[in-house]
Amino acid sequence: MERKYKMDYIFTSANPMLLFLAIVLTFMASYTALDLFTLIRSSDRNKEFLFLGGITSMGIGIWVMNVLVTFTINTVDLSDYNIPLEILSVLLGIIFIGIAFYNLVARAYRLSRLFTSSFFLTLAVFCFHVLGVYSMNYTMSFSPFILFISLVMIFVSFLFSLWLLFSKKYSYNRRGWLRPVSTLIITLAIIEGYFLLSRASSFYNPEQITEEGIRLEESFVFYVILFMSVLILTGLIVTSTLVSKRLASSYTNLQDIYTALDASSIVAITDEDGTITYANDKFADISKYSKDELIGSSHNLLKSGNHSNQFFENMWSTITKGRIWKGEICNRAKDGTLYWVDTTIVPFVNKNRKPSQYVSIRTDITNRKLAEEQLKSSLKENKDFKFALDQSSIVAITDKRGKIIYANDKFCEISKYSHEELIGQDHRILNSGYHPKTFFKDLWRTIGTGHVWKGEICNRAKDGSIYWVNTTIVPFLDENNKPYQYIAIRTDITERKRTEEYLHRQDKLAAVGQLAAGVAHEIRNPLTFMQGYAEFLAIDEQDEQRQEFLEIILDEINRVDLIVEDFMVLAKPKDLTMEVKNLVSTVENVLSLLDYDARKQNVSVAFQADKEEMKVVMDENRMKQVILNLVKNAIEAMPEGGNLQLDMDYVQEKDETFVHVAIADNGIGISEQNLKKISDPFYTTKENGNGLGLMISYKIVENHKGKIDVDSVDGEGTTFHIFIPQKED
């Protein structure tokens, strides 16, 4: 009952004006403290001063609330007031506040530190309250449960206000309402702390609790007024000192900035009409004018004529509206030389929002502009070179591992691959199998040591066609003379290689023709006599063994006669009987003739043509000879059976359309070495071959203004391609 009486007495006897004054002063002190603490984060100087001011202001806020409201129940004379103990309470409270806020402003934000700071702020409030009561010579007792609940509520209030003020979620946005709201919450926490702790405690000094103690004595009011006056006066003095120091610091900073700017930049100040009122040394140095010549003049003095009137009109339109203008200007110095400056013009506006003067800050960029011009010129030259190179050559660039990083349009055209398909690949995608591995090893050995490689390469396009390129590979070296990329410049020499091959074949044919012309007549007459006498002897011969020998002689005579006949074809080809014929029918006729041979060899034959009629101008018998020779060779290339595929379609080459016949087998194939010799006279891999069949086929097709190409992979099969000009309808 005694506690309840005293607590009711405390809350009902409080002077409303005094309580309101305590709340206002606490709010002001708390706001000042938070303002100083937030300034610490954005200030590079006086951080210690700001920190001491902040914790002192927060301590005064807690102390004011505690002492003014507590005096409501203190009716004793002030001489009985324990001043040292009160001072101790203030010092301990400020120390706890310092620990709390040092944990936040001097260290990186962490949630755990918010809990620590809230704990020390709660401890500060508790310290102020307990020691403040004891300083008035009161005795206290606490209810543990109510005390614990009170401390937890104070702790939670402080925790929420600190989280709101210092958490990254809100502090990074720098919202204006954070500080007042946090101040309000802290003020409420301090008020809450006082009344909750008062609720949790009992004061024992019964003889002083009287009805007369409800009123404040006049002497006490005097002391309060005196205290408030001193407090306000002290605040004004401290504020004045802070403002003076802040202004002095700002002036020093501005002076330092001015000195640094003057030493590093070209600075000029003009009035609202553009008349120069200030020019620094760098302005005089670069313009070759003295300061006396510059001041009083306008910037028209420096006009170079490089900029149009519209350029300056736009500039003045911007700055007269109070907006900053940035740009690059070419000026003319007093000696006539041109120089470039990167310019920023800042207008300073008066209270009427009209520019009163302009500050121009410039940086000399003459060397940069010269370098840019040289770079533009070099880039244009490189662009022109690249354009010329791309128009005339096949160009590719690879990294040091040979991966393609650039391919021009001509590369795509000849290889039939798109840019996307080539980039990231190496040149093995084009390997035709024509060159041995040692060829490419020598190539890489040359360019890998930083030397230029030149040579001719046979490549295979995406559609399987073969093309030749004359290639130069240039390695680009780094600072250690190691290749970091390669550029390959190629020229298409496919037609030249075909011409060389054709001329080479013609030379061989001419040589064989001359040989045939001289030998055929001399061989055929003796052969005729030998054949006649052998046939005569065979008529009357009864001995079986001799009869067998005579038949062998006759077979070999017939074989020699066929060889002589082939010689005669090469030496004196018969006139071709050229007619418009359907080549599809010719191929079908040949296949029907060889159907038995194919089935005998267990070879499956398939034929497909784009159209039923594909007309060409040809000698049908000669063309049959070509098809027959190539199909027969294909069947013989599959001794264990296989598949023979014949396809006919149209192929466009340059401005001419050809009927294309492809004869593909999956037989033993032809090695790289033998592939180079197949058109040579007398070269054969067959036991009974004479080595003239393919040569004659090439000759016949060439007489039809066509050509024969061959693709082969050893062990996988061979494909012969016959191209005969199409007969237009």
BADREN-186217 format. One record per residue (C-alpha): z, y negated, x. Coordinates in steps of 0.5 Angstrom, whole numbers, plus 500, padded with zeros to 3 digits. Layout:
N
ZYX...
//
This chain:
729
500500500502495506494496509491495502495489501493486508486488507485485500489479503484478509477479504480474499483469503477468508474461508467461505465455509468458515465464514458461513459457519460464523454467520449461522452461529452468530444468527443463532446466538443472536436469536436465542438472546433476543428470545430470552430478552423478550421472555423476561417481559412476560415471565414472573420468575427466573428473570435474572437467569434469563437475562444472564443467558441472553447477554451470554448468548449475544456475547458468544454471537459477537465473539464467534464472528470475530474469532472465526474470521480472524483466525483466517489470517492467523498462521501462528501456532495456538500456543502464541494465542493470548488466552487471558486477553481473549477472555478479557475481551469476552467479559468486557463485551458481555458487560457492555451487552448487559448494560445495553439490554438492562437499559431496555428490559428492566426499565420503561421504554424511552427513545433515549434509552434506545440510543444508550443501548445502541451505543453500548452494543457498538462499544461491545463489538469494538471491544471484541474486535480490538482485543481479539486482534491484540490477543493474536499478538498483532499491532493495530493502527486506525484511520480516525475518519473511517473509524468514526464512519464505521462506528456510526454505521454500526450504531445506526444498525443496532438502533434500528433493530432495537427500535423495531423490537422494543418500540411500543408501536410494534411490540404491543402487536406481538407480530411473529416476524419482529424477532427474526427480522431484528435478529437478522439486522443485529447479525448484519450489524455484527458482520458489518462491524467486523469488516468495517472495523477491519477496513478502518485498521491496519495489522502489523506482523509482516513476517507472518504474512506468507503464501503458506498462511493462506491455508489453515493448518490441520491442527487449527481445523481440529481445534475449530471442530473441537470447539464447535463440538464443545459449543454444540454440546454445551448448547444442548446441555444448557437447553436441556437444563432450561427446558427441565427447569421450565417444565418443573416450574410449569408443573409447580405452577399447575399444581398451585393452580390446581390446589387454588381451584380445588379450594375455591370452586366446585370441580368435576371431570367426566368422560366423553359420555358424561360419566363422572370420573372425578369430584372434589370435596366442594362438589360433595359438600354442596350436593350432599352426595359422597364422592363414591356416590358421585363417581360413576354417575352422570349429572342427571343425578342432580337434575332439579327439573327447572331446566327444559330438555332443550337447555341441556341439548344446547349445552351438549351440542356446544361442548361436543363440538369442542367449544366452552359452555358457560351458564347458570344451572339449578341443581337438586342436592341429595336432601332435596334442597335446590342450589344454583351454580355458575358453570363453565364446562371446558372440553379437552380434545384428542388428536382427532379434535374430538372431546375425550373428557370434560372439566366442569368448574362451578361457583355456588351462586345460590345466595346471589340468585335468592337476592336477585329474586328478592330484588326482582320482587322488590322492584316489581312492587316499587314499579307497581307503587310508582305506576299507581302513584303516577296514575293518581298523583302529580309527582316530582323529585328534586335534589337537595337544592330543589332542582327537578330531577324527575317529573311524571306525566301528570306534572307535565299535563297540569303545568303545560311544560314538557319533561325537558323544560322541567328537568333542571329547573326549580319550582320557581318556574311555577310561582304564581305570586299568590303566596308571600315569600314567608310561605316558602321560607317556612316550607324550606325550613320544615323540609330542610330539617328533615320533616314532612311538609303538607299544604296547598299551593297555587301555581301558574302553568306555562300558558298563564293559567292558575291551578291549585295543588294539595302538596306533600313534600317528603325529604329523603335523608342520608346517613348523616340525617341530611336531606339529599333529595325531596319527593313532592306528591300533589293532587289537583284541587283546582276545581275544589278551590273554585267550588269553595270560592263559588260557595264563599261568594254565594254566601256573601251574595246571600248575606248581601241579598238579605241585607238588601231586601231588608234595607232597600225598602226602608231606604227608598221611601225616605229617599223619594220624599227627600228627593221631592222636597229638595227639588221643590225647594230648588225651584224657588231658591234664589240664593246661589249658595243654597242652590249649590247645596241643594244640588249636592243633596240631589246628587248624593240622593241619586248616588244612594239610589244607585246603591239601592238599585245594586242592592235590589239586583243582588236581592231580587235579580230580574229574570234574564232574557236569554237569547242567542247573540254574537258576543263579538258585537256586544263587546264592540258596542261597549267599546264604542260607548267608552271610546270617549272615556278612553281617549280622555284618559289617554288609553289606547284600546285594541280589540281582536277576535278569532272570528267575526261571530262567536255566539253564546246564549246570554242576556245582552243587557246584563252581559253589556253591564259586565263588559262595561264594568270591567272595561271601565275599571281597566281604564280607571286603573291607568290614570296616566294612560296606557294600553287596553287589549281585548282578545276573544277566542275559544277555550276547551275545558274538559268536554265543553267549549267556552268563548273566552274574553280577556281584558288586559291593562298595563295599569297599577295592578292589584296586590296579592292581598287585595286580589283575594278581596276583589269579589267581597261586597263593599270592597273597593279601592276607588274613591267613588266606588261602592264595592258592588260592581265586581260582585254583581259582574260575578253574579251575572256571569255565574247566572250564564253558567260561566266564570270569571278569573283574574290575574294581576301583578302589582305595578304591571297590570291586570287581566280579567278572563270571562268564560261563557259557554259556546252556543253550538251551531
//
